[in-house]
Amino acid sequence: SSHFCPSPPGALRGPPSRTAPFSPPPGSATMAPTVKEQIEGADMIAFVTSTCPFCIKALAALKEAGFEPTVVQADYFVKKELSEIAGSTSVPKVWVKGQFIGGCNDGGLGGVMPCLESGKIKELMGA
């Protein structure tokens, strides 16, 4: 039986399995701006998830105050980058003119709600 040489299943076949780490084709991912670049490029940016009640509350409060933040849905990769920049993966995370405001009620400069109340966001936006 020396002519039979087993190879691991799937070793020579087709595309990698679904469990393989995501690696985009060369050139495609490099076009997407990093979280840092997005923060630097926006006057006001909010990283959120669509199911998070605090995200919904923070965005509603900002809009009610007359602001239109750039909204980025935070997927796994965005959250990973956020944790490197801000120390956690929780959302929302809001930046104004590059200053980390924080979440809905805490973090950063105190959070969206406190910073709206104190006028800090208005001041940063130069309004």
Secondary structure, DSSP 8 states (H G I E B T S, - for coil): -TT-----TTSSSSS--TTS-----TTTGGGS--HHHHHHH-SEEEEE-TT-HHHHHHHHHHHHTT---EEEE--HHHHHHHHHHHS---S-EEEETTEEEESSSSSTTS-HHHHHHHTHHHHHHT-
